[in-house]
């Protein structure tokens, strides 16, 4: 993908940039003030808020977009301990890092931020995952063989993520999206705001795997076991037996 960059915003896809221009959505200000067709009620905390709306690319043949807007919804970091940075900037950085390491995730098409009247505002736009389902919704369809295949694919993708020293740290089934292409599952990992490098592989593995299993009560034991077995067989896992025991003990 190509992109254009200015001081405050950045397009990652020229075709989508052109299509948005046809809707007079050419810059941060116009995007910020565009119709807010919220997908869900905006999340409010302290003095800030964040929300997601949907953009249709009518007549363009291009997929729909999700536009995430936030104001004063920041995360403190070592480099920004007081004011923090927009959580969407943090998410974009994680998306680009995942893309660099071929870890399946969202496709960004635009990012911008500004400080307006003392308020820190940010916009992140990604391609919508219209032909994907989150793992909970997928599991509810009741196709055990396809669910098992999806869980197996997920195990391999999580091992790959960990092999790059990256931890998701918010690995819930509704943050994992899946579709089948020619009977093969394809995975996308979303909600990357808490992703970080962890120098302790054993901690990273246990926390991500345990988190996913803890929120997978609706899945069969066989599907969950296949998820773990696929992870362990994807490559070297130091302390595999200890990790298996710890994951098994959590069920008691």
Number of C-alpha atoms within 10 A of each C-alpha: 8 9 13 12 12 9 8 13 17 19 22 19 16 14 16 19 19 14 18 19 12 13 12 12 17 15 18 20 12 12 18 19 9 13 11 15 12 14 13 9 10 15 12 14 10 7 9 15 16 20 19 21 18 18 19 13 16 13 7 14 8 13 14 17 21 20 25 21 23 25 22 23 23 22 18 13 12 7 9 11 10 11 13 16 20 21 22 27 19 18 18 21 15 22 23 16 15 20 14 9 12 12 19 17 20 22 19 19 23 24 22 24 23 17 12 9 6 8 14 19 24 27 24 23 26 18 19 18 18 10 9 17 18 20 22 19 14 19 22 12 10 11 10 15 10 19 23 20 20 25 27 22 21 25 23 20 22 23 23 18 19 20 16 13 16 22 24 26 19 18 25 23 20 19 18 20 25 23 21 14 8 6 9 11 17 17 22 20 24 21 20 24 20 15 20 15 13 16 11 9 18 16 12 20 25 15 17 19 22 19 16 21 21 15 14 19 10 9 19 14 12 11 21 20 16 20 24 21 16 21 24 19 12 16 12 11 17 11 10 12 11 11 19 14 10 13 18 12 9 10 8 5
